[in-house]
Amino acid sequence: MSILGTPRPTTPATSAGPAAPTFSGNRALMLEEPLVFELGDSSTSGVDLEAVPAHASRLAELERSAPIGLPGLSEGETVRHYTRLSRQNYGIDLGLFPLGSCTMKHNPRLNEKLARLPGFADIHPLQPQDTVQGALELIHRLAHWLTTLTAMPAVAMAPKAGAHGELCGMLAIRAAHEARGDARQVVLVPESAHGTNPATAAFCGYAVESIPADARGRVDLAALAARLGPDVAAVMITNPNTCGLFEPDMRRIADAVHAAGGYVYCDGANFNAIVGRVRPGDLGVDAMHINLHKTFSTPHGGGGPGSGPVVFSAALAPFAPLPFVVEKDGRFHLVEEETADAEDHGRSFGRMAAFHGQMGMFVRALAYMMSHGADGLRQVAEDAVLNANYVLRGLADVMTAPFAASGPCMHEALFDDRFLEGTGVTTLDFAKALVDEGYHPMTMYFPLVVHGAMLVEPTETESKARLDAFIATMRDLAAAAKAGDVARFRAAPRFAPRARLDETRAARQPVLAWTPPRSPQSEAA
Ligand SMILES: Cc1ncc(COP(=O)(O)O)c(C=O)c1O
């Protein structure tokens, strides 16, 4: 198998002779697409540029002496190249995207329209503050929504993603301990946590210790309480957790952690399931990141561009990072430096980024909040939970749902692979077969607390008809696996632009750069 996966099927062998190769690789109107480097050559250009005479160049010895090998394509070829590539991608605008833990939400077009307004889209972070009063006001308003929805007094808007927010929260926690000369070294993380949690704690120099989950998929409270002590700096808890379940003991956990002198970091990536219903500040949380690209519908693709503001309790607010926006006499100011008289912010741990946050994401998130209002946001959470439970109940009799007996789930439905036992079909095969049915796979093999996990998050905007169609497909696949139709699963995906990738080889021997084929001249040399 090649590192790119098996090539598209070639024409099958016939009795008349060997298989004739299919050179195009095209599948009807879905065209196979080479790399842009393989398509273009440096003698072609999409624009007409006037040649600059050597003596007129201001680059002197920095003048380029040979082509640097960038591919040239005409404008039309360029448009076709990227359009063809985009058709090979699956996105939320194509169909249901049940990727659990990632919340692939519909991105309302109103948000996109507002983010493109020149007053937001064309500003520069180094512009004088007087010329960007509207942008600063928008950040201030968004911050107000976030502190109100969470009942937390302060927020840092700079972090650029959920994981970056975790780093921000944990740096504030470390600064708070250091400010009182308390050198605690341990951070407790439940075993169901997202991988970024222990990674963040370790990155901040802490030793990470795992807390087991109980039979209901929640934090084992007794095990946690037994481990708390003067060396524990913080507990990082995801709520709702990565099994798609609410942690009902959050208040008791927070009280115990505080009594032991630690802080509670809440991974708020799943806030979309409780926004408008639960305020983390009421649960005793000290710091929590919010993924705007999940809860507040900003685009979520390709690892960015995200935004992960962090809300802080009164105890941690003084250690929040710079910069932050304040309003004074109707004007908005970006406070960039610590000031001796700034009581609330005098002990900031520093900066998270050179510039302040992700303006485009801020505009989209505030547009989403304002278009829904507080009641609408609560309904978003309720509908997300309703849809996930509809999927859970629609599949629980044909798949195995490890925690279904302990009550409803939150925004995502968790299944394990017990229903596939003895079928020869694995979680991976099941997910690949789903691709052939026109769906992006659910999250696989996460969370790790159950075997062969399949985590399905439909989100709130899917209609009952779409959910019914998805459930019917999943039931059909479960029946096919149990009926022994292993071939259907092992061969999947048959209709995707690429068949199965050799994932192990791709991870162990990644090919990250394109190497030009050797020309006859270079061979001769
Ligand atoms: C529970 C949880 N925590 C943290 C993260 C990290 O967020 P980001 O991808 O924005 O860095 C995610 C992302 O999916 C998540 O699901």
The ligand as an ORCA input file, in Angstrom:
! r2SCAN-3c Opt
* xyz 0 1
  C     -12.591     18.406     25.920
  C     -11.633     19.179     25.050
  N     -10.656     19.902     25.635
  C      -9.786     20.629     24.917
  C      -9.840     20.650     23.539
  C      -8.802     21.430     22.788
  O      -9.376     22.506     22.101
  P      -8.669     23.136     20.807
  O      -8.771     22.099     19.717
  O      -9.445     24.365     20.499
  O      -7.243     23.420     21.161
  C     -10.834     19.915     22.882
  C     -10.915     19.904     21.411
  O     -11.615     19.178     20.789
  C     -11.755     19.160     23.655
  O     -12.731     18.438     23.096
*
